[in-house]
Amino acid sequence: MKKQVIEYAGVPVGITIPDGDRLKFIAVKFPVIDLDGSQYESIGELRRAIHEHMQNSAPEDQALLLGAANAPTPVSSTADRKVFNAA
């Protein structure tokens, strides 16, 4: 297991770090802060947790990430880093 950037709707929302045989999620965006420190068996389990959390979030939290997702893309590419899109 390696550290990975986790995205939702194209916006980086956190990272995962290995924690024994599990993955620990470190949130970097407020809309997913409730998941900070949670541990998951796989990226798939984390993806489902983020998706479910965002579906049940307040509209203003959803809009915060969707607004950022629709902003102009920076010149740098995600090709050179480990990124997982949870959306």
mmCIF file as gemmi writes it, N, C-alpha and C atoms, coordinates in Angstrom:
data_model
loop_
_atom_site.group_PDB
_atom_site.id
_atom_site.type_symbol
_atom_site.label_atom_id
_atom_site.label_alt_id
_atom_site.label_comp_id
_atom_site.label_asym_id
_atom_site.label_entity_id
_atom_site.label_seq_id
_atom_site.pdbx_PDB_ins_code
_atom_site.Cartn_x
_atom_site.Cartn_y
_atom_site.Cartn_z
_atom_site.occupancy
_atom_site.B_iso_or_equiv
_atom_site.pdbx_formal_charge
_atom_site.auth_seq_id
_atom_site.auth_asym_id
_atom_site.pdbx_PDB_model_num
ATOM 1 N N . MET Axp A 1 ? 0.842 -1.175 0 1 0 ? 1 A 1
ATOM 2 C CA . MET Axp A 1 ? 0 0 0 1 0 ? 1 A 1
ATOM 3 C C . MET Axp A 1 ? 0.89 1.242 0 1 0 ? 1 A 1
ATOM 4 N N . LYS Axp A 2 ? 0.475 2.228 -0.786 1 0 ? 2 A 1
ATOM 5 C CA . LYS Axp A 2 ? 1.226 3.47 -0.894 1 0 ? 2 A 1
ATOM 6 C C . LYS Axp A 2 ? 0.317 4.641 -0.566 1 0 ? 2 A 1
ATOM 7 N N . LYS Axp A 3 ? 0.947 5.781 -0.278 1 0 ? 3 A 1
ATOM 8 C CA . LYS Axp A 3 ? 0.176 7.009 -0.083 1 0 ? 3 A 1
ATOM 9 C C . LYS Axp A 3 ? -0.489 7.364 -1.409 1 0 ? 3 A 1
ATOM 10 N N . GLN Axp A 4 ? -1.73 7.85 -1.334 1 0 ? 4 A 1
ATOM 11 C CA . GLN Axp A 4 ? -2.455 8.252 -2.53 1 0 ? 4 A 1
ATOM 12 C C . GLN Axp A 4 ? -3.258 9.511 -2.257 1 0 ? 4 A 1
ATOM 13 N N . VAL Axp A 5 ? -3.369 10.351 -3.283 1 0 ? 5 A 1
ATOM 14 C CA . VAL Axp A 5 ? -4.268 11.496 -3.24 1 0 ? 5 A 1
ATOM 15 C C . VAL Axp A 5 ? -5.653 10.974 -3.595 1 0 ? 5 A 1
ATOM 16 N N . ILE Axp A 6 ? -6.66 11.415 -2.846 1 0 ? 6 A 1
ATOM 17 C CA . ILE Axp A 6 ? -8.038 11.002 -3.097 1 0 ? 6 A 1
ATOM 18 C C . ILE Axp A 6 ? -8.825 12.216 -3.574 1 0 ? 6 A 1
ATOM 19 N N . GLU Axp A 7 ? -9.495 12.078 -4.703 1 0 ? 7 A 1
ATOM 20 C CA . GLU Axp A 7 ? -10.294 13.167 -5.257 1 0 ? 7 A 1
ATOM 21 C C . GLU Axp A 7 ? -11.773 12.799 -5.249 1 0 ? 7 A 1
ATOM 22 N N . TYR Axp A 8 ? -12.601 13.832 -5.174 1 0 ? 8 A 1
ATOM 23 C CA . TYR Axp A 8 ? -14.043 13.687 -5.348 1 0 ? 8 A 1
ATOM 24 C C . TYR Axp A 8 ? -14.452 14.751 -6.35 1 0 ? 8 A 1
ATOM 25 N N . ALA Axp A 9 ? -15.096 14.366 -7.418 1 0 ? 9 A 1
ATOM 26 C CA . ALA Axp A 9 ? -15.514 15.286 -8.482 1 0 ? 9 A 1
ATOM 27 C C . ALA Axp A 9 ? -14.331 16.08 -9.011 1 0 ? 9 A 1
ATOM 28 N N . GLY Axp A 10 ? -13.154 15.445 -9.068 1 0 ? 10 A 1
ATOM 29 C CA . GLY Axp A 10 ? -11.972 16.097 -9.598 1 0 ? 10 A 1
ATOM 30 C C . GLY Axp A 10 ? -11.25 17.015 -8.633 1 0 ? 10 A 1
ATOM 31 N N . VAL Axp A 11 ? -11.719 17.079 -7.394 1 0 ? 11 A 1
ATOM 32 C CA . VAL Axp A 11 ? -11.117 17.955 -6.38 1 0 ? 11 A 1
ATOM 33 C C . VAL Axp A 11 ? -10.405 17.096 -5.341 1 0 ? 11 A 1
ATOM 34 N N . PRO Axp A 12 ? -9.121 17.348 -5.071 1 0 ? 12 A 1
ATOM 35 C CA . PRO Axp A 12 ? -8.446 16.6 -4.009 1 0 ? 12 A 1
ATOM 36 C C . PRO Axp A 12 ? -9.129 16.858 -2.661 1 0 ? 12 A 1
ATOM 37 N N . VAL Axp A 13 ? -9.573 15.78 -2.014 1 0 ? 13 A 1
ATOM 38 C CA . VAL Axp A 13 ? -10.27 15.924 -0.727 1 0 ? 13 A 1
ATOM 39 C C . VAL Axp A 13 ? -9.501 15.296 0.422 1 0 ? 13 A 1
ATOM 40 N N . GLY Axp A 14 ? -8.443 14.532 0.097 1 0 ? 14 A 1
ATOM 41 C CA . GLY Axp A 14 ? -7.67 13.911 1.158 1 0 ? 14 A 1
ATOM 42 C C . GLY Axp A 14 ? -6.59 13.02 0.607 1 0 ? 14 A 1
ATOM 43 N N . ILE Axp A 15 ? -5.937 12.328 1.522 1 0 ? 15 A 1
ATOM 44 C CA . ILE Axp A 15 ? -4.922 11.351 1.152 1 0 ? 15 A 1
ATOM 45 C C . ILE Axp A 15 ? -5.162 10.081 1.955 1 0 ? 15 A 1
ATOM 46 N N . THR Axp A 16 ? -4.592 8.993 1.476 1 0 ? 16 A 1
ATOM 47 C CA . THR Axp A 16 ? -4.581 7.765 2.274 1 0 ? 16 A 1
ATOM 48 C C . THR Axp A 16 ? -3.135 7.463 2.621 1 0 ? 16 A 1
ATOM 49 N N . ILE Axp A 17 ? -2.955 6.912 3.808 1 0 ? 17 A 1
ATOM 50 C CA . ILE Axp A 17 ? -1.642 6.446 4.225 1 0 ? 17 A 1
ATOM 51 C C . ILE Axp A 17 ? -1.812 5.029 4.754 1 0 ? 17 A 1
ATOM 52 N N . PRO Axp A 18 ? -0.821 4.181 4.533 1 0 ? 18 A 1
ATOM 53 C CA . PRO Axp A 18 ? -0.914 2.82 5.073 1 0 ? 18 A 1
ATOM 54 C C . PRO Axp A 18 ? -0.948 2.863 6.597 1 0 ? 18 A 1
ATOM 55 N N . ASP Axp A 19 ? -1.782 2.038 7.174 1 0 ? 19 A 1
ATOM 56 C CA . ASP Axp A 19 ? -1.886 1.934 8.634 1 0 ? 19 A 1
ATOM 57 C C . ASP Axp A 19 ? -2.072 0.449 8.955 1 0 ? 19 A 1
ATOM 58 N N . GLY Axp A 20 ? -0.955 -0.251 9.113 1 0 ? 20 A 1
ATOM 59 C CA . GLY Axp A 20 ? -1.018 -1.698 9.262 1 0 ? 20 A 1
ATOM 60 C C . GLY Axp A 20 ? -1.461 -2.303 7.955 1 0 ? 20 A 1
ATOM 61 N N . ASP Axp A 21 ? -2.508 -3.117 7.989 1 0 ? 21 A 1
ATOM 62 C CA . ASP Axp A 21 ? -3.028 -3.718 6.761 1 0 ? 21 A 1
ATOM 63 C C . ASP Axp A 21 ? -4.237 -2.955 6.224 1 0 ? 21 A 1
ATOM 64 N N . ARG Axp A 22 ? -4.434 -1.737 6.707 1 0 ? 22 A 1
ATOM 65 C CA . ARG Axp A 22 ? -5.57 -0.915 6.289 1 0 ? 22 A 1
ATOM 66 C C . ARG Axp A 22 ? -5.077 0.414 5.731 1 0 ? 22 A 1
ATOM 67 N N . LEU Axp A 23 ? -6.001 1.22 5.225 1 0 ? 23 A 1
ATOM 68 C CA . LEU Axp A 23 ? -5.707 2.56 4.741 1 0 ? 23 A 1
ATOM 69 C C . LEU Axp A 23 ? -6.361 3.569 5.668 1 0 ? 23 A 1
ATOM 70 N N . LYS Axp A 24 ? -5.621 4.565 6.062 1 0 ? 24 A 1
ATOM 71 C CA . LYS Axp A 24 ? -6.169 5.634 6.899 1 0 ? 24 A 1
ATOM 72 C C . LYS Axp A 24 ? -6.395 6.845 6.008 1 0 ? 24 A 1
ATOM 73 N N . PHE Axp A 25 ? -7.581 7.437 6.112 1 0 ? 25 A 1
ATOM 74 C CA . PHE Axp A 25 ? -7.941 8.604 5.312 1 0 ? 25 A 1
ATOM 75 C C . PHE Axp A 25 ? -7.66 9.873 6.097 1 0 ? 25 A 1
ATOM 76 N N . ILE Axp A 26 ? -6.924 10.789 5.484 1 0 ? 26 A 1
ATOM 77 C CA . ILE Axp A 26 ? -6.642 12.101 6.07 1 0 ? 26 A 1
ATOM 78 C C . ILE Axp A 26 ? -7.344 13.133 5.194 1 0 ? 26 A 1
ATOM 79 N N . ALA Axp A 27 ? -8.383 13.758 5.729 1 0 ? 27 A 1
ATOM 80 C CA . ALA Axp A 27 ? -9.168 14.735 4.973 1 0 ? 27 A 1
ATOM 81 C C . ALA Axp A 27 ? -8.425 16.06 4.878 1 0 ? 27 A 1
ATOM 82 N N . VAL Axp A 28 ? -8.527 16.71 3.715 1 0 ? 28 A 1
ATOM 83 C CA . VAL Axp A 28 ? -7.952 18.042 3.539 1 0 ? 28 A 1
ATOM 84 C C . VAL Axp A 28 ? -9.005 19.064 3.091 1 0 ? 28 A 1
ATOM 85 N N . LYS Axp A 29 ? -10.237 18.623 2.956 1 0 ? 29 A 1
ATOM 86 C CA . LYS Axp A 29 ? -11.342 19.519 2.602 1 0 ? 29 A 1
ATOM 87 C C . LYS Axp A 29 ? -12.464 19.361 3.627 1 0 ? 29 A 1
ATOM 88 N N . PHE Axp A 30 ? -13.061 20.486 4.001 1 0 ? 30 A 1
ATOM 89 C CA . PHE Axp A 30 ? -14.09 20.494 5.04 1 0 ? 30 A 1
ATOM 90 C C . PHE Axp A 30 ? -15.272 19.56 4.752 1 0 ? 30 A 1
ATOM 91 N N . PRO Axp A 31 ? -15.784 19.484 3.522 1 0 ? 31 A 1
ATOM 92 C CA . PRO Axp A 31 ? -16.964 18.632 3.305 1 0 ? 31 A 1
ATOM 93 C C . PRO Axp A 31 ? -16.776 17.153 3.655 1 0 ? 31 A 1
ATOM 94 N N . VAL Axp A 32 ? -15.529 16.678 3.744 1 0 ? 32 A 1
ATOM 95 C CA . VAL Axp A 32 ? -15.303 15.272 4.09 1 0 ? 32 A 1
ATOM 96 C C . VAL Axp A 32 ? -14.589 15.126 5.44 1 0 ? 32 A 1
ATOM 97 N N . ILE Axp A 33 ? -14.547 16.191 6.223 1 0 ? 33 A 1
ATOM 98 C CA . ILE Axp A 33 ? -13.819 16.174 7.494 1 0 ? 33 A 1
ATOM 99 C C . ILE Axp A 33 ? -14.371 15.121 8.455 1 0 ? 33 A 1
ATOM 100 N N . ASP Axp A 34 ? -15.635 14.777 8.342 1 0 ? 34 A 1
ATOM 101 C CA . ASP Axp A 34 ? -16.212 13.741 9.216 1 0 ? 34 A 1
ATOM 102 C C . ASP Axp A 34 ? -15.568 12.373 8.994 1 0 ? 34 A 1
ATOM 103 N N . LEU Axp A 35 ? -14.949 12.169 7.846 1 0 ? 35 A 1
ATOM 104 C CA . LEU Axp A 35 ? -14.304 10.899 7.533 1 0 ? 35 A 1
ATOM 105 C C . LEU Axp A 35 ? -12.827 10.886 7.93 1 0 ? 35 A 1
ATOM 106 N N . ASP Axp A 36 ? -12.308 12.021 8.379 1 0 ? 36 A 1
ATOM 107 C CA . ASP Axp A 36 ? -10.897 12.138 8.74 1 0 ? 36 A 1
ATOM 108 C C . ASP Axp A 36 ? -10.517 11.115 9.808 1 0 ? 36 A 1
ATOM 109 N N . GLY Axp A 37 ? -9.435 10.402 9.56 1 0 ? 37 A 1
ATOM 110 C CA . GLY Axp A 37 ? -8.953 9.402 10.512 1 0 ? 37 A 1
ATOM 111 C C . GLY Axp A 37 ? -9.598 8.039 10.381 1 0 ? 37 A 1
ATOM 112 N N . SER Axp A 38 ? -10.604 7.926 9.54 1 0 ? 38 A 1
ATOM 113 C CA . SER Axp A 38 ? -11.267 6.632 9.337 1 0 ? 38 A 1
ATOM 114 C C . SER Axp A 38 ? -10.325 5.669 8.635 1 0 ? 38 A 1
ATOM 115 N N . GLN Axp A 39 ? -10.511 4.378 8.917 1 0 ? 39 A 1
ATOM 116 C CA . GLN Axp A 39 ? -9.687 3.351 8.297 1 0 ? 39 A 1
ATOM 117 C C . GLN Axp A 39 ? -10.535 2.476 7.398 1 0 ? 39 A 1
ATOM 118 N N . TYR Axp A 40 ? -9.934 2.062 6.28 1 0 ? 40 A 1
ATOM 119 C CA . TYR Axp A 40 ? -10.644 1.279 5.274 1 0 ? 40 A 1
ATOM 120 C C . TYR Axp A 40 ? -9.774 0.118 4.824 1 0 ? 40 A 1
ATOM 121 N N . GLU Axp A 41 ? -10.42 -0.948 4.39 1 0 ? 41 A 1
ATOM 122 C CA . GLU Axp A 41 ? -9.699 -2.122 3.899 1 0 ? 41 A 1
ATOM 123 C C . GLU Axp A 41 ? -9.201 -1.93 2.479 1 0 ? 41 A 1
ATOM 124 N N . SER Axp A 42 ? -9.868 -1.04 1.72 1 0 ? 42 A 1
ATOM 125 C CA . SER Axp A 42 ? -9.496 -0.852 0.32 1 0 ? 42 A 1
ATOM 126 C C . SER Axp A 42 ? -9.89 0.545 -0.147 1 0 ? 42 A 1
ATOM 127 N N . ILE Axp A 43 ? -9.33 0.925 -1.296 1 0 ? 43 A 1
ATOM 128 C CA . ILE Axp A 43 ? -9.718 2.187 -1.928 1 0 ? 43 A 1
ATOM 129 C C . ILE Axp A 43 ? -11.197 2.138 -2.301 1 0 ? 43 A 1
ATOM 130 N N . GLY Axp A 44 ? -11.677 0.997 -2.732 1 0 ? 44 A 1
ATOM 131 C CA . GLY Axp A 44 ? -13.09 0.855 -3.087 1 0 ? 44 A 1
ATOM 132 C C . GLY Axp A 44 ? -14.003 1.145 -1.913 1 0 ? 44 A 1
ATOM 133 N N . GLU Axp A 45 ? -13.637 0.652 -0.73 1 0 ? 45 A 1
ATOM 134 C CA . GLU Axp A 45 ? -14.441 0.921 0.466 1 0 ? 45 A 1
ATOM 135 C C . GLU Axp A 45 ? -14.425 2.414 0.797 1 0 ? 45 A 1
ATOM 136 N N . LEU Axp A 46 ? -13.261 3.049 0.67 1 0 ? 46 A 1
ATOM 137 C CA . LEU Axp A 46 ? -13.161 4.489 0.907 1 0 ? 46 A 1
ATOM 138 C C . LEU Axp A 46 ? -13.977 5.258 -0.121 1 0 ? 46 A 1
ATOM 139 N N . ARG Axp A 47 ? -13.89 4.862 -1.377 1 0 ? 47 A 1
ATOM 140 C CA . ARG Axp A 47 ? -14.652 5.522 -2.442 1 0 ? 47 A 1
ATOM 141 C C . ARG Axp A 47 ? -16.141 5.499 -2.134 1 0 ? 47 A 1
ATOM 142 N N . ARG Axp A 48 ? -16.628 4.338 -1.725 1 0 ? 48 A 1
ATOM 143 C CA . ARG Axp A 48 ? -18.06 4.229 -1.386 1 0 ? 48 A 1
ATOM 144 C C . ARG Axp A 48 ? -18.414 5.108 -0.192 1 0 ? 48 A 1
ATOM 145 N N . ALA Axp A 49 ? -17.54 5.151 0.812 1 0 ? 49 A 1
ATOM 146 C CA . ALA Axp A 49 ? -17.794 5.966 2.005 1 0 ? 49 A 1
ATOM 147 C C . ALA Axp A 49 ? -17.859 7.452 1.652 1 0 ? 49 A 1
ATOM 148 N N . ILE Axp A 50 ? -16.932 7.928 0.822 1 0 ? 50 A 1
ATOM 149 C CA . ILE Axp A 50 ? -16.938 9.336 0.421 1 0 ? 50 A 1
ATOM 150 C C . ILE Axp A 50 ? -18.177 9.642 -0.406 1 0 ? 50 A 1
ATOM 151 N N . HIS Axp A 51 ? -18.482 8.771 -1.354 1 0 ? 51 A 1
ATOM 152 C CA . HIS Axp A 51 ? -19.656 9 -2.208 1 0 ? 51 A 1
ATOM 153 C C . HIS Axp A 51 ? -20.933 9.056 -1.364 1 0 ? 51 A 1
ATOM 154 N N . GLU Axp A 52 ? -21.091 8.103 -0.468 1 0 ? 52 A 1
ATOM 155 C CA . GLU Axp A 52 ? -22.28 8.081 0.398 1 0 ? 52 A 1
ATOM 156 C C . GLU Axp A 52 ? -22.318 9.312 1.297 1 0 ? 52 A 1
ATOM 157 N N . HIS Axp A 53 ? -21.171 9.675 1.854 1 0 ? 53 A 1
ATOM 158 C CA . HIS Axp A 53 ? -21.106 10.856 2.726 1 0 ? 53 A 1
ATOM 159 C C . HIS Axp A 53 ? -21.518 12.12 1.963 1 0 ? 53 A 1
ATOM 160 N N . MET Axp A 54 ? -21.014 12.278 0.746 1 0 ? 54 A 1
ATOM 161 C CA . MET Axp A 54 ? -21.332 13.471 -0.032 1 0 ? 54 A 1
ATOM 162 C C . MET Axp A 54 ? -22.795 13.47 -0.477 1 0 ? 54 A 1
ATOM 163 N N . GLN Axp A 55 ? -23.361 12.309 -0.762 1 0 ? 55 A 1
ATOM 164 C CA . GLN Axp A 55 ? -24.777 12.239 -1.132 1 0 ? 55 A 1
ATOM 165 C C . GLN Axp A 55 ? -25.665 12.689 0.018 1 0 ? 55 A 1
ATOM 166 N N . ASN Axp A 56 ? -25.206 12.453 1.253 1 0 ? 56 A 1
ATOM 167 C CA . ASN Axp A 56 ? -25.987 12.813 2.433 1 0 ? 56 A 1
ATOM 168 C C . ASN Axp A 56 ? -25.581 14.161 3.024 1 0 ? 56 A 1
ATOM 169 N N . SER Axp A 57 ? -24.65 14.866 2.367 1 0 ? 57 A 1
ATOM 170 C CA . SER Axp A 57 ? -24.158 16.146 2.874 1 0 ? 57 A 1
ATOM 171 C C . SER Axp A 57 ? -25.115 17.28 2.531 1 0 ? 57 A 1
ATOM 172 N N . ALA Axp A 58 ? -24.948 18.361 3.246 1 0 ? 58 A 1
ATOM 173 C CA . ALA Axp A 58 ? -25.741 19.563 2.988 1 0 ? 58 A 1
ATOM 174 C C . ALA Axp A 58 ? -25.429 20.081 1.58 1 0 ? 58 A 1
ATOM 175 N N . PRO Axp A 59 ? -26.415 20.669 0.927 1 0 ? 59 A 1
ATOM 176 C CA . PRO Axp A 59 ? -26.208 21.179 -0.432 1 0 ? 59 A 1
ATOM 177 C C . PRO Axp A 59 ? -25.038 22.162 -0.537 1 0 ? 59 A 1
ATOM 178 N N . GLU Axp A 60 ? -24.825 22.967 0.488 1 0 ? 60 A 1
ATOM 179 C CA . GLU Axp A 60 ? -23.716 23.927 0.416 1 0 ? 60 A 1
ATOM 180 C C . GLU Axp A 60 ? -22.355 23.232 0.426 1 0 ? 60 A 1
ATOM 181 N N . ASP Axp A 61 ? -22.25 22.078 1.105 1 0 ? 61 A 1
ATOM 182 C CA . ASP Axp A 61 ? -21.003 21.309 1.072 1 0 ? 61 A 1
ATOM 183 C C . ASP Axp A 61 ? -20.791 20.688 -0.303 1 0 ? 61 A 1
ATOM 184 N N . GLN Axp A 62 ? -21.861 20.186 -0.891 1 0 ? 62 A 1
ATOM 185 C CA . GLN Axp A 62 ? -21.77 19.627 -2.235 1 0 ? 62 A 1
ATOM 186 C C . GLN Axp A 62 ? -21.376 20.715 -3.226 1 0 ? 62 A 1
ATOM 187 N N . ALA Axp A 63 ? -21.988 21.889 -3.091 1 0 ? 63 A 1
ATOM 188 C CA . ALA Axp A 63 ? -21.697 22.994 -4.004 1 0 ? 63 A 1
ATOM 189 C C . ALA Axp A 63 ? -20.253 23.461 -3.873 1 0 ? 63 A 1
ATOM 190 N N . LEU Axp A 64 ? -19.71 23.406 -2.674 1 0 ? 64 A 1
ATOM 191 C CA . LEU Axp A 64 ? -18.328 23.814 -2.456 1 0 ? 64 A 1
ATOM 192 C C . LEU Axp A 64 ? -17.383 22.991 -3.322 1 0 ? 64 A 1
ATOM 193 N N . LEU Axp A 65 ? -17.57 21.677 -3.337 1 0 ? 65 A 1
ATOM 194 C CA . LEU Axp A 65 ? -16.701 20.82 -4.141 1 0 ? 65 A 1
ATOM 195 C C . LEU Axp A 65 ? -17.039 20.889 -5.62 1 0 ? 65 A 1
ATOM 196 N N . LEU Axp A 66 ? -18.306 20.955 -5.953 1 0 ? 66 A 1
ATOM 197 C CA . LEU Axp A 66 ? -18.67 21.01 -7.37 1 0 ? 66 A 1
ATOM 198 C C . LEU Axp A 66 ? -18.227 22.324 -7.994 1 0 ? 66 A 1
ATOM 199 N N . GLY Axp A 67 ? -18.27 23.406 -7.237 1 0 ? 67 A 1
ATOM 200 C CA . GLY Axp A 67 ? -17.775 24.684 -7.732 1 0 ? 67 A 1
ATOM 201 C C . GLY Axp A 67 ? -16.289 24.618 -8.005 1 0 ? 67 A 1
ATOM 202 N N . ALA Axp A 68 ? -15.554 23.991 -7.111 1 0 ? 68 A 1
ATOM 203 C CA . ALA Axp A 68 ? -14.112 23.839 -7.3 1 0 ? 68 A 1
ATOM 204 C C . ALA Axp A 68 ? -13.824 22.914 -8.472 1 0 ? 68 A 1
ATOM 205 N N . ALA Axp A 69 ? -14.654 21.907 -8.655 1 0 ? 69 A 1
ATOM 206 C CA . ALA Axp A 69 ? -14.442 20.958 -9.747 1 0 ? 69 A 1
ATOM 207 C C . ALA Axp A 69 ? -14.631 21.621 -11.104 1 0 ? 69 A 1
ATOM 208 N N . ASN Axp A 70 ? -15.447 22.664 -11.158 1 0 ? 70 A 1
ATOM 209 C CA . ASN Axp A 70 ? -15.716 23.343 -12.422 1 0 ? 70 A 1
ATOM 210 C C . ASN Axp A 70 ? -14.808 24.545 -12.66 1 0 ? 70 A 1
ATOM 211 N N . ALA Axp A 71 ? -13.871 24.792 -11.746 1 0 ? 71 A 1
ATOM 212 C CA . ALA Axp A 71 ? -12.915 25.889 -11.906 1 0 ? 71 A 1
ATOM 213 C C . ALA Axp A 71 ? -11.894 25.516 -12.976 1 0 ? 71 A 1
ATOM 214 N N . PRO Axp A 72 ? -11.205 26.518 -13.529 1 0 ? 72 A 1
ATOM 215 C CA . PRO Axp A 72 ? -10.174 26.217 -14.527 1 0 ? 72 A 1
ATOM 216 C C . PRO Axp A 72 ? -9.13 25.252 -13.969 1 0 ? 72 A 1
ATOM 217 N N . THR Axp A 73 ? -8.668 24.345 -14.812 1 0 ? 73 A 1
ATOM 218 C CA . THR Axp A 73 ? -7.693 23.335 -14.417 1 0 ? 73 A 1
ATOM 219 C C . THR Axp A 73 ? -6.291 23.928 -14.428 1 0 ? 73 A 1
ATOM 220 N N . PRO Axp A 74 ? -5.512 23.683 -13.371 1 0 ? 74 A 1
ATOM 221 C CA . PRO Axp A 74 ? -4.135 24.153 -13.384 1 0 ? 74 A 1
ATOM 222 C C . PRO Axp A 74 ? -3.33 23.445 -14.482 1 0 ? 74 A 1
ATOM 223 N N . VAL Axp A 75 ? -2.229 24.024 -14.843 1 0 ? 75 A 1
ATOM 224 C CA . VAL Axp A 75 ? -1.408 23.492 -15.918 1 0 ? 75 A 1
ATOM 225 C C . VAL Axp A 75 ? -0.842 22.119 -15.575 1 0 ? 75 A 1
ATOM 226 N N . SER Axp A 76 ? -0.475 21.883 -14.314 1 0 ? 76 A 1
ATOM 227 C CA . SER Axp A 76 ? 0.119 20.6 -13.947 1 0 ? 76 A 1
ATOM 228 C C . SER Axp A 76 ? -0.885 19.473 -14.127 1 0 ? 76 A 1
ATOM 229 N N . SER Axp A 77 ? -0.365 18.316 -14.428 1 0 ? 77 A 1
ATOM 230 C CA . SER Axp A 77 ? -1.195 17.135 -14.682 1 0 ? 77 A 1
ATOM 231 C C . SER Axp A 77 ? -1.172 16.205 -13.485 1 0 ? 77 A 1
ATOM 232 N N . THR Axp A 78 ? -2.199 15.378 -13.357 1 0 ? 78 A 1
ATOM 233 C CA . THR Axp A 78 ? -2.22 14.372 -12.302 1 0 ? 78 A 1
ATOM 234 C C . THR Axp A 78 ? -1.518 13.101 -12.736 1 0 ? 78 A 1
ATOM 235 N N . ALA Axp A 79 ? -0.978 13.073 -13.949 1 0 ? 79 A 1
ATOM 236 C CA . ALA Axp A 79 ? -0.345 11.869 -14.463 1 0 ? 79 A 1
ATOM 237 C C . ALA Axp A 79 ? 0.883 11.458 -13.657 1 0 ? 79 A 1
ATOM 238 N N . ASP Axp A 80 ? 1.559 12.418 -13.026 1 0 ? 80 A 1
ATOM 239 C CA . ASP Axp A 80 ? 2.78 12.098 -12.298 1 0 ? 80 A 1
ATOM 240 C C . ASP Axp A 80 ? 2.551 11.833 -10.813 1 0 ? 80 A 1
ATOM 241 N N . ARG Axp A 81 ? 1.323 11.755 -10.374 1 0 ? 81 A 1
ATOM 242 C CA . ARG Axp A 81 ? 1.053 11.464 -8.97 1 0 ? 81 A 1
ATOM 243 C C . ARG Axp A 81 ? -0.032 10.414 -8.86 1 0 ? 81 A 1
ATOM 244 N N . LYS Axp A 82 ? -0.064 9.738 -7.712 1 0 ? 82 A 1
ATOM 245 C CA . LYS Axp A 82 ? -1.069 8.718 -7.469 1 0 ? 82 A 1
ATOM 246 C C . LYS Axp A 82 ? -2.372 9.402 -7.056 1 0 ? 82 A 1
ATOM 247 N N . VAL Axp A 83 ? -3.379 9.341 -7.912 1 0 ? 83 A 1
ATOM 248 C CA . VAL Axp A 83 ? -4.649 10.007 -7.654 1 0 ? 83 A 1
ATOM 249 C C . VAL Axp A 83 ? -5.776 9.017 -7.835 1 0 ? 83 A 1
ATOM 250 N N . PHE Axp A 84 ? -6.735 9.051 -6.917 1 0 ? 84 A 1
ATOM 251 C CA . PHE Axp A 84 ? -7.92 8.214 -7.039 1 0 ? 84 A 1
ATOM 252 C C . PHE Axp A 84 ? -9.136 9.107 -6.938 1 0 ? 84 A 1
ATOM 253 N N . ASN Axp A 85 ? -10.008 9.072 -7.931 1 0 ? 85 A 1
ATOM 254 C CA . ASN Axp A 85 ? -11.21 9.885 -7.942 1 0 ? 85 A 1
ATOM 255 C C . ASN Axp A 85 ? -12.347 9.086 -7.324 1 0 ? 85 A 1
ATOM 256 N N . ALA Axp A 86 ? -12.877 9.575 -6.209 1 0 ? 86 A 1
ATOM 257 C CA . ALA Axp A 86 ? -13.924 8.864 -5.487 1 0 ? 86 A 1
ATOM 258 C C . ALA Axp A 86 ? -15.319 9.158 -5.993 1 0 ? 86 A 1
ATOM 259 N N . ALA Axp A 87 ? -15.469 10.064 -6.935 1 0 ? 87 A 1
ATOM 260 C CA . ALA Axp A 87 ? -16.799 10.424 -7.414 1 0 ? 87 A 1
ATOM 261 C C . ALA Axp A 87 ? -17.392 9.342 -8.27 1 0 ? 87 A 1
